[in-house]
Amino acid sequence: MEHLERCARVLRATLVRAAVRRYLPWALAASMLAGSFLKELSPLPESYLSNKRNVLNVYFVKVAWAWTFCLLLPFIALTNYHLTGKAGLVLRRLSTLLVGTAIWYVCTAIFSNVEHYTGSCYKSPALEGTRKEQNKQQCHQEGGFWHGFDISGHSFLLSFCALMIVEEMAVLHEVKTDRSHHLHTAITTLEVALGFLTFVWVCMFLCTAVYFHDLSQKVFGTLFGLLGWYGTYGFWYLKSFSPGLPPQSSSSNLKQDSYKK
């Protein structure tokens, strides 16, 4: 437990700070551009992380929204109920996960359709010899290679998930629990798990920037992630007819000041 406490203190001193919420979107955009230019001008040597079968990619990134959803669900429920004591407000805040799920579903559907309508099936990875298959699945089943404009789903989802977690963890500034209480242990454990998850998402976002996709594909993917975050936490959640922001002292004023800067 002492190790968890130490990790939690580090997170509260870094990841939970308002400055992180303000500058992380810019940092993600800048690192995506820098990593993409590095990939084009001076590619890094192959490594374990450049292999799509690496553990982080297979067991975390491939199901990034499921990890984010499953950890944020109890975290939002416990912290928001601890602060408000109202089940209705907790359910309202939990609806942010439904909104996030809708954003994930719609965006991935858009990406899939874009790749379908801009793509063709080829006989080899060198894009030689077109085939008659009409969709990506059929193309792969017949041993072909589908090539279309593949918007980076990793750039979208990893940026969106990292920003959403950081926004929800802002509530920790207000959470005060007795160390001997079981609620303290549960919240601390979730806090550390979410901090670790954010680190993984940012790390794999950087790996995507330097190893995978073309610049334009990553630009569009990251743009969708930033728009999904800003459209909710930066705009809609400031309105009264919304799931709302995490409960904080002078939450509305602080948030509005943050986005104006």
N, C-alpha and C positions, 0 to 999 in steps of 0.2 A: 504493500500500500504506500509505503514511503516513496518508492520509485514513481508510482503514479502521481503522487502529490507533487513531486519535483517536476515531472513532465508538465503537469497542469499549470504550475506556476510559470514555467517558461512560455507556455502557450498564451497565458493571459498577459504576459509582458510583451508578446510579439504579435501573434496571429490575431488576437482579439482587439488590438488597437484600432482606433478609427482611421489612422493614417494608412493602415494596411488595406482597409476597405476602399479608401479613396484612391490609392495608387496601384493596387494590384491589377485592375483592368488595363491601365497603361503599361504596366510591366509585362503583362502577358502579350499585349499587342507588339511591344518593342522586341521582346524575346522571340516572338514568332518571325518577325521580319529579319532580325539578326541571324537567327538559326537558318532561315530559308536562304539568305544570301550566302551564308557559310557553306551550305549544301551545294549551291550552284557554283561558287567561285573556288572553294577549297574544301572539298568533301572530306569528312572525317573517315578514318579507317573503320572497317567493319568491327563491330563489337557485339557482346551478348545482347545489348539493348537494341541493336539494329536488326536482330532476328525477331520476326513476328511471333515466333513460338516461345519467347521468353516468358517466365512465370508471371511477371507483372502484367504483361499484355493479355495473356490467356486467361488468368484467373481474376484480374482486377479490371483492366480497361475494357475488355469485351463485355463486361456486365457493370460498367461504371455507374449507370443510373440505379441499378438494383442495390449496389453497395451504398450509394448516397441516400437512397430512399429508406433503406432498412436501418441505417444509423440515425438519420435525421428524425424519423418517426418517433422513437422513444425520447430522443433528446428534446425535441420541441414539446412533446406532451408533458414531460416531467418538469422542464424549466418554466414553461408557460403556466402550468397549473400551480407550481410552487409560488409564482409571483402574483397570479391573479386569483387563484382559487375558484375560477369559474369554468365549468366544463364547456359552456357555450363558446367562450372566447378561445379555449384550447382547440375545439373542433374547427373554429373559424381559421385559426392559425395553421392547423394541420392541412387545411385545404390548399396551402401553398404547394404541398407535395403533389396534389392532383393537378394544379396548374403546371408545375414542373414536368409532370408526366405527359401532359398534353403538348407542351412545348417540345419535349423530346420526340414524341410520336410524330407530330406534324413536320418537324424539321427533317427527321430521318426519312419520312415519306417523300418530302420535297427533293432531298438529295438523291434518293433512289430513282425518282422520275426524271430528274435532270440527267443522270447518268444513262438512263434508258433511252431518252429521246435524242441525246447527243452522241450515242454510241453505235458501234458496228462490231460484228464478229469477225475475227481474223484467224487464219490458220496457224500463226506463230506469234510469239511475243514481239517480233520485229515488225508487226503490223503488215505482214505480207500475205496476200491472198485472202480476199474477203469470203465469208461463208454466208449461207442464206438464213441462218437462225435468226429469229425475230426478237429474242430477249436474252438477257444475260444468263439466266438459269439454263435455258436450252443450249446456249452456246457452250457453256462449261460442260454440260452433259455429253455433248458431241465432241469434246476434246479441243474446243476452240478457245480463243482469248478475246474477251469483250473489252473494248476501249471506248470510253466516253469521258465526259467531264465529271470527274469523281470528286465532288466537294468533300473536304476532309471532315468526316464524322468525328474523328478523334479530337481535332482542333475545336470543333463545336462543343462536344459533350464535356471534355475535360475542363475547358475554360468555364462553361456554364456551371458545372458541378462545384468547382473550386470556389467560384464567386458566391454561389448560393450558400455553401457551407460557412464561409467567412461571414456572410450577412447574418445567418442564423446564430452563429456563435457570439455575436455582439451582445446577446442577452446575458452573457456571463458577467458583465460588468455589474449587473443588478442582483445576481444570485448569491445569496449568503446562506450557507447551511452549516449545521453543527457537524463537526468532524466525526462524532460518534454515531450519527444518524445514518441509517441505510441509504437514504436518499442522496447523501453526500457521496457515498461510494459509487452509486449508480451514475450520477451526473459526472463525477470525475473520470470514471472509466469511459463514458461516452465522449467526453471532451477530448481525452487523449486519443481515442480511436478516430474521431473526426479530424483531429490535428494530423495524425499519421496519414489518413486518407487524403487530406488536402496536399500533403507533401508528395504523395504518390501521384496524384493528378497533375500537379505542377511539373514534377520530374518527367512524367510521360508526355506531357504537352511539349516540353523542350525536346524530348527525343523525337517526337513527331516532326518538330520544326527542322531538326538537323538531319534526319534520316529518310523521311517519307514524304510523298506527295510533291506536287509542283507548287510554286509560290502562289499562283492565283487560286489554287484549290484550298490552300491553307488560309489565305486572306478571307475568302468567302466563309469558310468554316468558322474561323475565329470571329468574324463579323456577326454571324448568326448567334454565336455564344454570347457575345457582348450585348447584342440587341435583346436577347432573351432575358439577360440579367437586368439591363437598364429599363426595359419596358415594364418589368415587374417591380423590382426593388427601388428603382429610380423614378418611376412614374406612377404606375397603377396602384401599388401598395401604399402610396401616400394619400390616396383617396379614401373616403369613408366607406364606399361601396366596394370593398376589396378584402382579401384575407388580412391585410394590415401588416405592419412591421413588427419585429420582436419587441415585446414590452420593455421600454427603457424610460428613465427619467428624461423629460423634455424630448422624447424620441422624435417627435415630428420636427421640432425646431432644429435639433442637431442634424437630422437627416437632410433637411432642406439646405442648411448651411453647407453640409458636406458636398452636395452636388453642385452648388453654386460656385465652389472654389475651383 
